[in-house]
Amino acid sequence: MNLADLPIFRGIQAAEGGNMIYGQGAVLIIRDGVLAGAAWMGGGTGEQDEESANVGAALVTGG
């Protein structure tokens, strides 16, 4: 799911003047159904960054 397409994020982008650019490469870290943080990677394509972030998040959560 591309979170950048959610209406709340589009609204924030519009409210701050359209200067914010959302990109792929981060994932949420959920522990026991609770948001515990996020993992972000950069340097590759969006898909590569997100895949690497998923690996890092899995290491943190034991999943």
LOKE-328845 format. One record per atom (N, C-alpha, C): x, y negated, z negated; residue in three letters; atom name. Coordinates in steps of 0.1 Angstrom, whole numbers. Layout:
BEGIN
PT      x      y      z  res  atom
PT      X      Y      Z  ALA    CA
...
//
This chain:
BEGIN
PT      x      y      z  res  atom
PT      8     12      0  MET     N
PT      0      0      0  MET    CA
PT      9    -12      0  MET     C
PT      6    -21      9  ASN     N
PT     14    -34      9  ASN    CA
PT      7    -44      0  ASN     C
PT     13    -46    -12  LEU     N
PT      7    -55    -21  LEU    CA
PT      6    -70    -16  LEU     C
PT     15    -73     -7  ALA     N
PT     15    -87     -2  ALA    CA
PT      2    -91      5  ALA     C
PT     -5    -81     10  ASP     N
PT    -17    -83     17  ASP    CA
PT    -30    -85      7  ASP     C
PT    -28    -83     -6  LEU     N
PT    -39    -84    -15  LEU    CA
PT    -43    -99    -15  LEU     C
PT    -56   -101    -17  PRO     N
PT    -61   -115    -17  PRO    CA
PT    -55   -124    -28  PRO     C
PT    -52   -118    -39  ILE     N
PT    -46   -126    -50  ILE    CA
PT    -32   -132    -46  ILE     C
PT    -24   -124    -39  PHE     N
PT    -11   -129    -35  PHE    CA
PT    -12   -139    -23  PHE     C
PT    -22   -136    -14  ARG     N
PT    -24   -146     -3  ARG    CA
PT    -29   -159     -9  ARG     C
PT    -37   -159    -20  GLY     N
PT    -41   -171    -26  GLY    CA
PT    -30   -179    -33  GLY     C
PT    -21   -172    -40  ILE     N
PT    -10   -178    -46  ILE    CA
PT     -1   -184    -35  ILE     C
PT      1   -177    -24  GLN     N
PT     10   -183    -13  GLN    CA
PT      3   -195     -8  GLN     C
PT    -10   -195     -6  ALA     N
PT    -16   -207      0  ALA    CA
PT    -16   -219    -10  ALA     C
PT    -18   -216    -23  ALA     N
PT    -18   -226    -33  ALA    CA
PT     -5   -233    -35  ALA     C
PT      6   -226    -33  GLU     N
PT     19   -232    -35  GLU    CA
PT     25   -238    -22  GLU     C
PT     17   -239    -12  GLY     N
PT     21   -246      0  GLY    CA
PT     26   -237     12  GLY     C
PT     25   -224     10  GLY     N
PT     29   -215     21  GLY    CA
PT     44   -213     22  GLY     C
PT     52   -216     11  ASN     N
PT     66   -215     12  ASN    CA
PT     71   -201      7  ASN     C
PT     62   -194      0  MET     N
PT     66   -181     -5  MET    CA
PT     65   -170      6  MET     C
PT     75   -162      7  ILE     N
PT     75   -151     17  ILE    CA
PT     76   -138      9  ILE     C
PT     66   -130     11  TYR     N
PT     66   -116      5  TYR    CA
PT     73   -106     14  TYR     C
PT     80    -97      8  GLY     N
PT     87    -87     16  GLY    CA
PT     87    -74      9  GLY     C
PT     90    -64     16  GLN     N
PT     90    -50     11  GLN    CA
PT    104    -47      4  GLN     C
PT    104    -39     -6  GLY     N
PT    116    -35    -12  GLY    CA
PT    116    -33    -27  GLY     C
PT    104    -35    -33  ALA     N
PT    103    -33    -47  ALA    CA
PT     91    -24    -51  ALA     C
PT     92    -17    -62  VAL     N
PT     81     -8    -67  VAL    CA
PT     79    -11    -82  VAL     C
PT     67     -8    -86  LEU     N
PT     64     -9   -100  LEU    CA
PT     68      3   -108  LEU     C
PT     72      1   -120  ILE     N
PT     76     12   -129  ILE    CA
PT     64     13   -139  ILE     C
PT     57     25   -138  ILE     N
PT     46     28   -146  ILE    CA
PT     50     39   -156  ILE     C
PT     48     37   -169  ARG     N
PT     50     47   -179  ARG    CA
PT     38     49   -187  ARG     C
PT     33     62   -187  ASP     N
PT     21     65   -194  ASP    CA
PT      9     56   -191  ASP     C
PT      8     53   -178  GLY     N
PT     -3     44   -173  GLY    CA
PT     -1     29   -176  GLY     C
PT     10     25   -181  VAL     N
PT     12     11   -185  VAL    CA
PT     24      6   -176  VAL     C
PT     22     -6   -171  LEU     N
PT     33    -13   -163  LEU    CA
PT     44    -16   -173  LEU     C
PT     56    -10   -169  ALA     N
PT     68    -11   -178  ALA    CA
PT     78    -20   -171  ALA     C
PT     77    -23   -158  GLY     N
PT     87    -32   -151  GLY    CA
PT     86    -29   -136  GLY     C
PT     97    -32   -130  ALA     N
PT     98    -31   -115  ALA    CA
PT    112    -28   -112  ALA     C
PT    114    -21   -100  ALA     N
PT    127    -19    -95  ALA    CA
PT    127    -25    -81  ALA     C
PT    138    -32    -78  TRP     N
PT    140    -39    -65  TRP    CA
PT    153    -36    -59  TRP     C
PT    153    -35    -46  MET     N
PT    166    -32    -39  MET    CA
PT    166    -42    -27  MET     C
PT    178    -45    -22  GLY     N
PT    179    -53    -10  GLY    CA
PT    192    -50     -3  GLY     C
PT    192    -53     10  GLY     N
PT    204    -50     18  GLY    CA
PT    201    -42     30  GLY     C
PT    191    -34     30  GLY     N
PT    187    -25     41  GLY    CA
PT    175    -31     48  GLY     C
PT    168    -22     55  THR     N
PT    155    -26     60  THR    CA
PT    145    -26     48  THR     C
PT    133    -31     50  GLY     N
PT    123    -31     40  GLY    CA
PT    120    -16     35  GLY     C
PT    119     -8     45  GLU     N
PT    116      6     42  GLU    CA
PT    128     13     34  GLU     C
PT    140     10     38  GLN     N
PT    152     16     31  GLN    CA
PT    152     10     16  GLN     C
PT    150     -3     15  ASP     N
PT    150     -9      2  ASP    CA
PT    139     -3     -7  ASP     C
PT    127     -1     -2  GLU     N
PT    117      5    -10  GLU    CA
PT    120     19    -14  GLU     C
PT    125     27     -4  GLU     N
PT    129     41     -7  GLU    CA
PT    139     41    -18  GLU     C
PT    149     33    -18  SER     N
PT    159     32    -28  SER    CA
PT    154     28    -42  SER     C
PT    145     18    -41  ALA     N
PT    138     14    -54  ALA    CA
PT    130     25    -60  ALA     C
PT    123     33    -51  ASN     N
PT    116     44    -57  ASN    CA
PT    125     54    -63  ASN     C
PT    137     57    -58  VAL     N
PT    146     66    -64  VAL    CA
PT    151     60    -78  VAL     C
PT    154     48    -78  GLY     N
PT    158     42    -91  GLY    CA
PT    146     42   -101  GLY     C
PT    134     39    -97  ALA     N
PT    123     40   -106  ALA    CA
PT    121     54   -111  ALA     C
PT    122     64   -103  ALA     N
PT    121     78   -107  ALA    CA
PT    132     82   -117  ALA     C
PT    144     77   -116  LEU     N
PT    154     79   -125  LEU    CA
PT    151     73   -139  LEU     C
PT    145     62   -139  VAL     N
PT    142     55   -152  VAL    CA
PT    130     62   -159  VAL     C
PT    120     67   -151  THR     N
PT    108     73   -157  THR    CA
PT    109     88   -158  THR     C
PT    120     94   -153  GLY     N
PT    122    108   -154  GLY    CA
PT    113    115   -144  GLY     C
PT    108    108   -134  GLY     N
PT     99    114   -124  GLY    CA
PT    106    116   -112  GLY     C
//
